[in-house]
């Protein structure tokens, strides 16, 4: 069996004896592969890049998890205490590398799966991959990641805009923007943190374009992480959680209405179910109150080198950073199977499989307030149990 250090040759032959194929070598894919291996099921991870955890390597430099070290570990390997309470991007990358090595996972890198179809005999799945490969699996777990394809809105005039425009996925640190006027578009966690990073890195002016004011929560209050609250309330009725969070916000978070960030009218948990995760404060509140991050209206379009805002204002920043999210990028892979909703997300996840697509699993495509890594770890165990019960997949050699 190849381990993570010897399976990095993209030209290595791939066996087609009906293992479980796991598409994606990030935390979701690795945790499922381990959970399957622990149950005696052979799992082969197919990773399109040359290294596991590649998407984490591309995040901006200052990134730290908003979930705690203990609640972010994957099955079978705790995160080291030296990572601190909020692990950094580089810590997460090191952890994923160690995880693959520690569990001796079977990983093939440099292989991108482009399409998943039912096998001709109807008893499994056919994966079409780079180099003309056709791989047959008893089951498939799709774990290609929540942040797969950068999304930039098709703003009027965007294609003819001559100023610097980049997606947040291209942002690494504030050095290139020191002394410059920067507009950050989007006030999710990424946009908020980049705005603060730019201020601390010496940008001459930082503006934050906001379409819908977000819920803002403290990452930790009196030592109690916001993630723990998210875990506790996840099964409670939505109206009750909305009321609790509204009261908590009035105590813990100052009113920023006069600075352009009024409290949202829709409840926090109601917004979560719509796909809007609260912004965890890592300096945004203080920056907005101090005026070092200026909140402006949403971007309407571009015209003659200027940015047009929804309130009619025209501004001319030196650079525009679009923290406007990502697409799941699943349409070409599984869109023909009828397993995606209108937003391009899987209709089910975890141990459940879509109607008409038995033995096809998805993990990592939700963004829960209880923590994405935590939920992927739980999903891994559920998926492994379901696959093992089916008895269809190849066992580990010697098992």
C-alpha positions as a Markdown table, in Angstrom:
| # | Residue | x | y | z |
|---|---|---|---|---|
| 1 | Unk | 0.0 | 0.0 | 0.0 |
| 2 | Unk | 1.3 | 3.4 | -0.9 |
| 3 | Unk | 1.6 | 6.0 | 1.9 |
| 4 | Unk | 1.4 | 9.7 | 1.6 |
| 5 | Unk | 5.1 | 10.1 | 0.9 |
| 6 | Unk | 5.4 | 7.5 | -1.9 |
| 7 | Unk | 2.0 | 8.0 | -3.6 |
| 8 | Unk | 2.8 | 11.5 | -4.9 |
| 9 | Unk | 3.7 | 10.3 | -8.4 |
| 10 | Unk | 0.8 | 11.3 | -10.7 |
| 11 | Unk | 1.9 | 8.7 | -13.2 |
| 12 | Unk | 1.7 | 5.8 | -10.8 |
| 13 | Unk | -0.8 | 3.1 | -11.8 |
| 14 | Unk | -4.2 | 3.2 | -10.0 |
| 15 | Unk | -5.8 | -0.1 | -9.1 |
| 16 | Unk | -9.5 | -0.4 | -10.0 |
| 17 | Unk | -10.5 | -3.2 | -7.7 |
| 18 | Unk | -13.5 | -1.4 | -6.2 |
| 19 | Unk | -12.0 | 0.6 | -3.3 |
| 20 | Unk | -13.8 | 3.7 | -2.0 |
| 21 | Unk | -12.5 | 6.7 | -3.9 |
| 22 | Unk | -12.3 | 9.9 | -1.9 |
| 23 | Unk | -12.1 | 13.0 | -4.1 |
| 24 | Unk | -10.1 | 15.7 | -2.4 |
| 25 | Unk | -7.1 | 15.6 | 0.0 |
| 26 | Unk | -8.2 | 18.3 | 2.4 |
| 27 | Unk | -9.4 | 17.7 | 6.0 |
| 28 | Unk | -12.8 | 16.3 | 4.9 |
| 29 | Unk | -11.2 | 13.7 | 2.5 |
| 30 | Unk | -8.4 | 12.8 | 4.9 |
| 31 | Unk | -10.7 | 12.2 | 7.8 |
| 32 | Unk | -13.0 | 10.0 | 5.8 |
| 33 | Unk | -10.1 | 8.0 | 4.5 |
| 34 | Unk | -8.9 | 7.3 | 8.0 |
| 35 | Unk | -12.3 | 6.5 | 9.3 |
| 36 | Unk | -12.8 | 3.9 | 6.5 |
| 37 | Unk | -9.3 | 2.5 | 7.0 |
| 38 | Unk | -10.1 | 2.1 | 10.7 |
| 39 | Unk | -13.0 | -0.1 | 9.7 |
| 40 | Unk | -11.0 | -2.2 | 7.4 |
| 41 | Unk | -12.2 | -0.6 | 4.2 |
| 42 | Unk | -9.7 | 0.4 | 1.5 |
| 43 | Unk | -9.9 | 4.1 | 0.6 |
| 44 | Unk | -7.9 | 5.9 | -2.0 |
| 45 | Unk | -7.7 | 9.6 | -1.8 |
| 46 | Unk | -7.4 | 11.4 | -5.2 |
| 47 | Unk | -6.0 | 14.9 | -4.8 |
| 48 | Unk | -5.6 | 17.2 | -7.9 |
| 49 | Unk | -2.6 | 19.1 | -6.5 |
| 50 | Unk | 0.8 | 17.7 | -5.6 |
| 51 | Unk | 0.2 | 18.0 | -1.8 |
| 52 | Unk | -2.5 | 17.3 | 0.7 |
| 53 | Unk | -4.3 | 20.4 | 2.2 |
| 54 | Unk | -3.4 | 22.5 | -0.8 |
| 55 | Unk | -6.3 | 24.9 | -0.5 |
| 56 | Unk | -5.1 | 25.8 | 3.1 |
| 57 | Unk | -1.7 | 26.7 | 1.8 |
| 58 | Unk | -3.3 | 29.4 | -0.4 |
| 59 | Unk | -5.0 | 31.2 | 2.4 |
| 60 | Unk | -3.8 | 34.6 | 3.6 |
| 61 | Unk | -0.8 | 34.7 | 5.9 |
| 62 | Unk | -2.5 | 35.9 | 9.1 |
| 63 | Unk | -5.3 | 33.4 | 9.1 |
| 64 | Unk | -6.1 | 31.6 | 12.3 |
| 65 | Unk | -8.9 | 29.2 | 12.9 |
| 66 | Unk | -12.0 | 30.7 | 14.6 |
| 67 | Unk | -12.6 | 27.3 | 16.1 |
| 68 | Unk | -10.5 | 25.9 | 19.0 |
| 69 | Unk | -7.7 | 23.5 | 18.6 |
| 70 | Unk | -9.5 | 20.7 | 20.5 |
| 71 | Unk | -12.7 | 21.1 | 18.5 |
| 72 | Unk | -10.9 | 21.3 | 15.2 |
| 73 | Unk | -8.9 | 18.0 | 15.3 |
| 74 | Unk | -9.7 | 15.2 | 13.0 |
| 75 | Unk | -10.5 | 11.6 | 14.1 |
| 76 | Unk | -7.5 | 9.7 | 15.5 |
| 77 | Unk | -5.0 | 12.5 | 16.0 |
| 78 | Unk | -5.2 | 15.5 | 18.4 |
| 79 | Unk | -3.7 | 18.8 | 17.3 |
| 80 | Unk | -0.5 | 19.6 | 19.3 |
| 81 | Unk | -0.8 | 21.9 | 22.3 |
| 82 | Unk | 1.9 | 24.1 | 20.9 |
| 83 | Unk | -0.6 | 25.2 | 18.2 |
| 84 | Unk | -2.3 | 27.3 | 20.9 |
| 85 | Unk | -6.0 | 27.8 | 21.2 |
| 86 | Unk | -6.5 | 29.2 | 17.7 |
| 87 | Unk | -4.2 | 27.3 | 15.2 |
| 88 | Unk | -2.7 | 29.3 | 12.4 |
| 89 | Unk | -2.9 | 28.5 | 8.7 |
| 90 | Unk | 0.6 | 27.0 | 8.7 |
| 91 | Unk | -0.2 | 24.9 | 11.8 |
| 92 | Unk | -3.2 | 23.4 | 10.0 |
| 93 | Unk | -1.1 | 22.6 | 6.9 |
| 94 | Unk | 1.5 | 20.9 | 9.1 |
| 95 | Unk | -1.3 | 19.0 | 10.9 |
| 96 | Unk | -2.8 | 17.7 | 7.7 |
| 97 | Unk | 0.6 | 16.5 | 6.4 |
| 98 | Unk | 1.2 | 14.7 | 9.7 |
| 99 | Unk | -2.3 | 13.3 | 9.7 |
| 100 | Unk | -1.8 | 11.6 | 6.3 |
| 101 | Unk | 1.6 | 10.2 | 7.4 |
| 102 | Unk | 0.4 | 9.1 | 10.8 |
| 103 | Unk | -2.5 | 7.1 | 9.5 |
| 104 | Unk | -0.6 | 5.8 | 6.5 |
| 105 | Unk | -3.4 | 6.9 | 4.1 |
| 106 | Unk | -3.3 | 5.8 | 0.5 |
| 107 | Unk | -3.1 | 9.1 | -1.4 |
| 108 | Unk | -2.5 | 9.7 | -5.1 |
| 109 | Unk | -1.7 | 13.3 | -6.0 |
| 110 | Unk | -1.7 | 15.1 | -9.3 |
| 111 | Unk | -5.0 | 13.4 | -10.3 |
| 112 | Unk | -8.1 | 15.6 | -10.9 |
| 113 | Unk | -11.4 | 13.9 | -11.2 |
| 114 | Unk | -13.5 | 15.6 | -13.8 |
| 115 | Unk | -16.7 | 13.5 | -13.9 |
| 116 | Unk | -18.4 | 10.8 | -11.8 |
| 117 | Unk | -20.8 | 8.4 | -13.5 |
| 118 | Unk | -22.5 | 5.1 | -12.6 |
| 119 | Unk | -20.4 | 2.2 | -13.7 |
| 120 | Unk | -21.6 | 0.1 | -16.6 |
| 121 | Unk | -22.6 | -2.8 | -14.3 |
| 122 | Unk | -24.6 | -0.4 | -12.1 |
| 123 | Unk | -22.8 | -1.8 | -9.0 |
| 124 | Unk | -20.4 | 1.1 | -8.4 |
| 125 | Unk | -19.1 | 4.4 | -9.8 |
| 126 | Unk | -16.8 | 5.3 | -12.7 |
| 127 | Unk | -14.5 | 8.3 | -12.2 |
| 128 | Unk | -13.0 | 10.0 | -15.2 |
| 129 | Unk | -9.7 | 11.7 | -14.3 |
| 130 | Unk | -6.6 | 13.3 | -15.7 |
| 131 | Unk | -4.5 | 11.4 | -18.2 |
| 132 | Unk | -7.5 | 9.5 | -19.5 |
| 133 | Unk | -7.8 | 7.5 | -16.3 |
| 134 | Unk | -11.1 | 5.6 | -15.7 |
| 135 | Unk | -11.3 | 4.5 | -12.1 |
| 136 | Unk | -14.0 | 2.2 | -10.7 |
| 137 | Unk | -15.1 | 2.5 | -7.1 |
| 138 | Unk | -17.6 | 0.7 | -4.9 |
| 139 | Unk | -18.4 | 4.1 | -3.4 |
| 140 | Unk | -17.3 | 7.7 | -3.8 |
| 141 | Unk | -16.9 | 10.4 | -1.2 |
| 142 | Unk | -16.8 | 13.9 | -2.7 |
| 143 | Unk | -14.7 | 16.2 | -0.5 |
| 144 | Unk | -13.5 | 18.8 | -2.9 |
| 145 | Unk | -14.1 | 21.7 | -0.4 |
| 146 | Unk | -16.5 | 24.5 | 0.4 |
| 147 | Unk | -14.1 | 27.1 | -1.1 |
| 148 | Unk | -13.4 | 25.5 | -4.5 |
| 149 | Unk | -13.8 | 28.2 | -7.2 |
| 150 | Unk | -13.4 | 31.9 | -6.4 |
| 151 | Unk | -16.5 | 33.9 | -7.2 |
| 152 | Unk | -16.4 | 37.5 | -8.5 |
| 153 | Unk | -19.8 | 39.1 | -9.3 |
| 154 | Unk | -20.4 | 40.1 | -12.8 |
| 155 | Unk | -20.6 | 43.8 | -12.0 |
| 156 | Unk | -21.4 | 46.1 | -14.9 |
| 157 | Unk | -18.1 | 47.5 | -16.3 |
| 158 | Unk | -16.0 | 44.9 | -14.5 |
| 159 | Unk | -14.3 | 43.6 | -17.7 |
| 160 | Unk | -13.2 | 47.1 | -18.8 |
| 161 | Unk | -12.1 | 48.3 | -15.3 |
| 162 | Unk | -8.5 | 49.3 | -15.6 |
| 163 | Unk | -7.7 | 49.5 | -11.9 |
| 164 | Unk | -6.3 | 46.6 | -9.8 |
| 165 | Unk | -9.0 | 44.1 | -9.0 |
| 166 | Unk | -8.3 | 40.8 | -7.3 |
| 167 | Unk | -10.3 | 38.1 | -5.5 |
| 168 | Unk | -9.5 | 37.5 | -1.8 |
| 169 | Unk | -8.1 | 34.1 | -2.7 |
| 170 | Unk | -5.2 | 36.0 | -4.3 |
| 171 | Unk | -4.5 | 38.1 | -1.2 |
| 172 | Unk | -1.6 | 36.9 | 1.0 |
| 173 | Unk | -0.5 | 39.9 | 3.2 |
| 174 | Unk | -0.7 | 43.7 | 3.3 |
| 175 | Unk | 2.8 | 44.4 | 2.1 |
| 176 | Unk | 1.8 | 45.2 | -1.6 |
| 177 | Unk | -0.9 | 47.6 | -0.3 |
| 178 | Unk | 1.1 | 49.7 | 2.1 |
| 179 | Unk | 0.5 | 53.4 | 1.6 |
| 180 | Unk | -2.4 | 52.6 | -0.8 |
| 181 | Unk | -6.2 | 53.2 | -0.8 |
| 182 | Unk | -7.9 | 49.8 | -0.8 |
| 183 | Unk | -11.6 | 48.9 | -1.1 |
| 184 | Unk | -12.5 | 45.5 | 0.3 |
| 185 | Unk | -15.8 | 44.2 | -1.0 |
| 186 | Unk | -17.8 | 41.8 | 1.3 |
| 187 | Unk | -18.1 | 41.6 | 5.0 |
| 188 | Unk | -17.9 | 37.9 | 5.7 |
| 189 | Unk | -15.1 | 36.6 | 7.9 |
| 190 | Unk | -12.5 | 36.8 | 5.1 |
| 191 | Unk | -13.4 | 40.4 | 4.1 |
| 192 | Unk | -13.5 | 41.6 | 7.7 |
| 193 | Unk | -10.1 | 40.0 | 8.5 |
| 194 | Unk | -8.4 | 41.3 | 5.4 |
| 195 | Unk | -9.7 | 44.8 | 6.1 |
| 196 | Unk | -8.1 | 44.7 | 9.6 |
| 197 | Unk | -4.9 | 43.2 | 8.1 |
| 198 | Unk | -4.6 | 46.1 | 5.7 |
| 199 | Unk | -5.0 | 48.7 | 8.4 |
| 200 | Unk | -2.4 | 47.0 | 10.6 |
| 201 | Unk | -0.1 | 46.6 | 7.5 |
| 202 | Unk | -0.1 | 50.3 | 6.7 |
| 203 | Unk | -2.7 | 50.9 | 3.9 |
| 204 | Unk | -3.4 | 54.6 | 3.7 |
| 205 | Unk | -7.1 | 54.1 | 3.5 |
| 206 | Unk | -9.3 | 51.0 | 3.9 |
| 207 | Unk | -13.0 | 50.9 | 3.0 |
| 208 | Unk | -15.3 | 48.0 | 3.4 |
| 209 | Unk | -18.3 | 47.7 | 1.0 |
| 210 | Unk | -21.3 | 46.1 | 2.7 |
| 211 | Unk | -24.5 | 45.0 | 1.1 |
| 212 | Unk | -26.2 | 43.4 | 4.1 |
| 213 | Unk | -24.9 | 44.1 | 7.6 |
| 214 | Unk | -23.7 | 40.9 | 9.3 |
| 215 | Unk | -24.1 | 39.5 | 12.7 |
| 216 | Unk | -20.8 | 40.1 | 14.6 |
| 217 | Unk | -19.8 | 37.9 | 17.5 |
| 218 | Unk | -16.8 | 37.9 | 19.8 |
| 219 | Unk | -14.6 | 34.9 | 19.0 |
| 220 | Unk | -14.3 | 34.4 | 22.7 |
| 221 | Unk | -16.1 | 36.1 | 25.6 |
| 222 | Unk | -14.7 | 35.7 | 29.1 |
| 223 | Unk | -12.8 | 32.7 | 27.9 |
| 224 | Unk | -15.9 | 31.0 | 26.4 |
| 225 | Unk | -15.4 | 30.5 | 22.6 |
| 226 | Unk | -18.3 | 31.4 | 20.3 |
| 227 | Unk | -17.9 | 27.9 | 18.7 |
| 228 | Unk | -19.0 | 26.3 | 22.0 |
| 229 | Unk | -22.2 | 28.3 | 21.9 |
| 230 | Unk | -22.7 | 27.2 | 18.3 |
| 231 | Unk | -22.4 | 23.6 | 19.4 |
| 232 | Unk | -24.9 | 24.0 | 22.3 |
| 233 | Unk | -27.6 | 25.8 | 20.3 |
| 234 | Unk | -27.4 | 23.9 | 17.1 |
| 235 | Unk | -30.4 | 21.7 | 17.9 |
| 236 | Unk | -32.5 | 24.3 | 19.5 |
| 237 | Unk | -35.5 | 26.0 | 17.8 |
| 238 | Unk | -34.4 | 28.7 | 15.4 |
| 239 | Unk | -36.6 | 31.5 | 17.0 |
| 240 | Unk | -35.2 | 30.7 | 20.4 |
| 241 | Unk | -31.6 | 30.9 | 19.2 |
| 242 | Unk | -32.3 | 34.2 | 17.4 |
| 243 | Unk | -33.6 | 35.7 | 20.7 |
| 244 | Unk | -30.7 | 34.4 | 22.7 |
| 245 | Unk | -28.1 | 35.7 | 20.3 |
| 246 | Unk | -29.9 | 39.1 | 20.1 |
| 247 | Unk | -29.6 | 39.5 | 23.8 |
| 248 | Unk | -26.0 | 38.3 | 23.8 |
| 249 | Unk | -25.1 | 40.8 | 21.1 |
| 250 | Unk | -26.5 | 43.7 | 23.0 |
| 251 | Unk | -24.3 | 42.8 | 25.9 |
| 252 | Unk | -21.1 | 41.9 | 24.1 |
| 253 | Unk | -21.1 | 43.9 | 20.9 |
| 254 | Unk | -21.4 | 47.7 | 20.7 |
| 255 | Unk | -23.9 | 49.3 | 18.3 |
| 256 | Unk | -22.1 | 50.3 | 15.2 |
| 257 | Unk | -25.0 | 51.9 | 13.5 |
| 258 | Unk | -23.4 | 55.3 | 13.3 |
| 259 | Unk | -20.5 | 53.8 | 11.6 |
| 260 | Unk | -22.6 | 52.1 | 8.9 |
| 261 | Unk | -23.1 | 48.7 | 10.5 |
| 262 | Unk | -26.5 | 48.6 | 12.1 |
| 263 | Unk | -27.6 | 45.4 | 13.9 |
| 264 | Unk | -29.3 | 43.0 | 11.4 |
| 265 | Unk | -33.0 | 42.8 | 11.5 |
| 266 | Unk | -33.0 | 39.0 | 10.8 |
| 267 | Unk | -32.0 | 36.8 | 13.6 |
| 268 | Unk | -28.5 | 35.2 | 13.7 |
| 269 | Unk | -29.6 | 31.6 | 13.4 |
| 270 | Unk | -32.2 | 32.4 | 10.7 |
| 271 | Unk | -29.3 | 34.0 | 8.7 |
| 272 | Unk | -27.1 | 30.9 | 9.3 |
| 273 | Unk | -29.8 | 28.7 | 7.7 |
| 274 | Unk | -29.8 | 31.1 | 4.7 |
| 275 | Unk | -26.0 | 30.5 | 4.4 |
| 276 | Unk | -24.7 | 33.7 | 6.2 |
| 277 | Unk | -22.3 | 32.8 | 9.0 |
| 278 | Unk | -21.7 | 35.4 | 11.7 |
| 279 | Unk | -18.5 | 37.4 | 11.5 |
| 280 | Unk | -16.2 | 36.6 | 14.4 |
| 281 | Unk | -14.4 | 39.7 | 15.6 |
| 282 | Unk | -10.6 | 39.7 | 15.3 |
| 283 | Unk | -10.3 | 43.5 | 15.4 |
| 284 | Unk | -13.1 | 44.7 | 13.1 |
| 285 | Unk | -15.2 | 46.3 | 15.8 |
| 286 | Unk | -12.3 | 48.4 | 17.1 |
| 287 | Unk | -11.2 | 49.3 | 13.6 |
| 288 | Unk | -14.7 | 50.5 | 12.6 |
| 289 | Unk | -15.2 | 52.5 | 15.8 |
| 290 | Unk | -11.8 | 54.1 | 15.3 |
| 291 | Unk | -12.6 | 55.0 | 11.7 |
| 292 | Unk | -9.6 | 53.1 | 10.3 |
| 293 | Unk | -12.0 | 50.8 | 8.4 |
| 294 | Unk | -14.7 | 52.9 | 6.7 |
| 295 | Unk | -18.0 | 51.2 | 5.9 |
| 296 | Unk | -19.4 | 52.1 | 2.5 |
| 297 | Unk | -22.4 | 51.0 | 0.4 |
| 298 | Unk | -22.3 | 47.9 | -1.8 |
| 299 | Unk | -20.5 | 47.9 | -5.1 |
| 300 | Unk | -22.9 | 48.5 | -8.0 |
| 301 | Unk | -20.4 | 48.5 | -10.9 |
| 302 | Unk | -17.4 | 50.1 | -12.5 |
| 303 | Unk | -17.2 | 53.0 | -14.9 |
| 304 | Unk | -14.3 | 55.0 | -16.3 |
| 305 | Unk | -11.8 | 53.7 | -13.7 |
| 306 | Unk | -14.1 | 54.4 | -10.8 |
| 307 | Unk | -16.1 | 52.2 | -8.5 |
| 308 | Unk | -19.9 | 52.9 | -8.4 |
| 309 | Unk | -21.6 | 52.3 | -5.1 |
| 310 | Unk | -25.2 | 51.5 | -4.5 |
| 311 | Unk | -25.8 | 54.9 | -2.8 |
| 312 | Unk | -24.6 | 56.8 | -5.8 |
| 313 | Unk | -21.1 | 57.6 | -4.5 |
| 314 | Unk | -18.2 | 57.1 | -6.9 |
| 315 | Unk | -14.8 | 56.3 | -5.5 |
| 316 | Unk | -11.3 | 55.7 | -7.0 |
| 317 | Unk | -9.4 | 53.3 | -4.8 |
| 318 | Unk | -5.9 | 52.1 | -5.8 |
| 319 | Unk | -7.0 | 48.4 | -5.5 |
| 320 | Unk | -10.2 | 46.5 | -5.0 |
| 321 | Unk | -10.2 | 43.1 | -3.2 |
| 322 | Unk | -13.3 | 41.1 | -3.8 |
| 323 | Unk | -14.0 | 39.0 | -0.7 |
| 324 | Unk | -17.1 | 37.7 | -2.4 |
| 325 | Unk | -17.0 | 34.0 | -1.7 |
| 326 | Unk | -16.6 | 30.8 | -3.6 |
| 327 | Unk | -18.6 | 28.4 | -5.8 |
| 328 | Unk | -18.6 | 24.7 | -4.9 |
| 329 | Unk | -17.6 | 23.8 | -8.5 |
| 330 | Unk | -19.6 | 20.6 | -8.5 |
| 331 | Unk | -21.7 | 21.0 | -11.6 |
| 332 | Unk | -19.2 | 19.4 | -14.0 |
| 333 | Unk | -18.4 | 16.7 | -11.6 |
| 334 | Unk | -21.8 | 15.5 | -10.5 |
| 335 | Unk | -24.3 | 18.0 | -11.8 |
| 336 | Unk | -25.7 | 15.5 | -14.4 |
| 337 | Unk | -26.7 | 13.2 | -11.5 |
| 338 | Unk | -29.4 | 15.4 | -10.1 |
| 339 | Unk | -27.7 | 15.6 | -6.7 |
| 340 | Unk | -27.3 | 19.4 | -6.4 |
| 341 | Unk | -29.7 | 22.0 | -5.2 |
| 342 | Unk | -30.4 | 25.4 | -7.0 |
| 343 | Unk | -27.3 | 26.9 | -5.4 |
| 344 | Unk | -25.0 | 24.1 | -6.6 |
| 345 | Unk | -24.7 | 22.4 | -3.3 |
| 346 | Unk | -25.3 | 18.7 | -2.5 |
| 347 | Unk | -28.9 | 18.0 | -1.5 |
| 348 | Unk | -27.6 | 15.7 | 1.3 |
| 349 | Unk | -24.3 | 15.3 | 3.2 |
| 350 | Unk | -22.7 | 12.9 | 5.6 |
| 351 | Unk | -24.0 | 9.4 | 5.8 |
| 352 | Unk | -27.1 | 10.1 | 3.7 |
| 353 | Unk | -26.9 | 9.6 | -0.1 |
| 354 | Unk | -29.0 | 11.3 | -2.7 |
| 355 | Unk | -32.0 | 9.6 | -4.2 |
| 356 | Unk | -30.9 | 7.6 | -7.2 |
| 357 | Unk | -27.2 | 7.9 | -6.3 |
| 358 | Unk | -26.5 | 5.1 | -3.8 |
| 359 | Unk | -23.0 | 5.0 | -2.3 |
| 360 | Unk | -22.3 | 8.6 | -3.3 |
| 361 | Unk | -21.4 | 10.7 | -0.3 |
| 362 | Unk | -20.6 | 14.4 | 0.3 |
| 363 | Unk | -18.7 | 16.0 | 3.1 |
| 364 | Unk | -17.5 | 19.5 | 3.8 |
| 365 | Unk | -20.2 | 21.4 | 1.9 |
| 366 | Unk | -21.9 | 23.0 | 4.8 |
| 367 | Unk | -20.7 | 25.9 | 6.9 |
| 368 | Unk | -22.2 | 25.3 | 10.4 |
| 369 | Unk | -21.7 | 27.6 | 13.4 |
| 370 | Unk | -20.5 | 24.6 | 15.3 |
| 371 | Unk | -17.3 | 24.5 | 13.2 |
| 372 | Unk | -16.6 | 23.1 | 9.8 |
| 373 | Unk | -13.7 | 20.9 | 10.8 |
| 374 | Unk | -15.7 | 19.5 | 13.8 |
| 375 | Unk | -18.6 | 18.6 | 11.6 |
| 376 | Unk | -16.3 | 17.0 | 8.9 |
| 377 | Unk | -14.8 | 14.9 | 11.6 |
| 378 | Unk | -18.3 | 13.7 | 12.7 |
| 379 | Unk | -19.3 | 13.1 | 9.1 |
| 380 | Unk | -16.3 | 11.0 | 8.5 |
| 381 | Unk | -17.3 | 8.5 | 11.2 |
| 382 | Unk | -20.9 | 8.4 | 9.9 |
| 383 | Unk | -19.9 | 7.9 | 6.3 |
| 384 | Unk | -17.4 | 5.1 | 7.3 |
| 385 | Unk | -20.1 | 3.3 | 9.3 |
| 386 | Unk | -22.5 | 3.5 | 6.3 |
| 387 | Unk | -20.0 | 2.2 | 3.8 |
| 388 | Unk | -18.8 | -0.6 | 6.1 |
| 389 | Unk | -22.4 | -1.7 | 6.6 |
| 390 | Unk | -23.0 | -1.9 | 2.9 |
| 391 | Unk | -20.2 | -4.5 | 2.6 |
| 392 | Unk | -19.6 | -3.4 | -1.0 |
| 393 | Unk | -16.1 | -2.0 | -0.8 |
| 394 | Unk | -12.8 | -3.8 | -1.0 |
| 395 | Unk | -11.2 | -4.6 | 2.3 |
| 396 | Unk | -7.7 | -3.5 | 3.2 |
| 397 | Unk | -5.0 | -6.0 | 2.0 |
| 398 | Unk | -4.5 | -8.5 | 4.8 |
| 399 | Unk | -7.7 | -7.6 | 6.6 |
